[in-house]
Amino acid sequence: MTDDLTRPLHAPRAAAAGGPGLFVTFEGGDGAGKTTQASLLERWLGEQGRVVVRTREPGGTDVGVRIRDIVLHHRGHIDARAEALLYAADRAHHIATHVRPAVARGDVVIQDRYLDSSVAYQGAGRVLDADDIRALSLWATEGLLPDLTVLLDLDPAAARRRLDADDKPFDRLEAEKEDFHARVRAGFLALAGAEPRRFLVLDAETAPDELAARVREAVAERLG
Ligand code: TMP
């Protein structure tokens, strides 16, 4: 992967009237606790007086909500390449209409899942070529990479116990077998290993307050 593909490209940051914006993503398997950590970070940033935009993929826009319904709840088979393109379409629209404008304004964007989920789930999980999947997302988003990606790493068996305890019906991805989720986890860890400056990898079984403190520290460093 060439250097220019691993560099955040949202040039308007420095010129934003409200100060530099920041793009933070949370990644990890289903049940890793991303939503809890994103909420804790959102609260803390609000207390610091930052404008926060909280969003997610798939489903961060009106178009995205419809795509989310297909990829998570369509009954029956979806071809793996079609699935990858649906996530990329959601992402293209979301970044162009929602995320880039927010970062350009100087806001902090906190997002549940981004292109690393595509590389891990469609690449490692569905066994499509990881470089193709990454290139597709970078094309879709004109090369936007997060300033910080927090990976909440969790053993798939522990994740399954958490999801079972939630007592909600599984979506198409959650319903995949354990070896799928083991490949997804390994995919995320490989991505983090390749870009150690962008990723903060945390053990998702650590106490939530302690995780939140580590996340705050990493965000403060980037805002400072
Ligand atoms: P979540 O919003 O509840 O995390 O569910 C989204 C599901 O979609 C989750 O199982 C991961 C999966 N997913 C992909 O397979 N590829 C992607 O690019 C994204 C963003 C999510």
Boltz pocket constraint, residues with backbone or C-beta under 6 A from the ligand:
constraints:
  - pocket:
      binder: B
      contacts: [[A, 30], [A, 56], [A, 57], [A, 58], [A, 72], [A, 87], [A, 112], [A, 113], [A, 114], [A, 115], [A, 117], [A, 118], [A, 119], [A, 121], [A, 122], [A, 173], [A, 174]]
      max_distance: 6.0
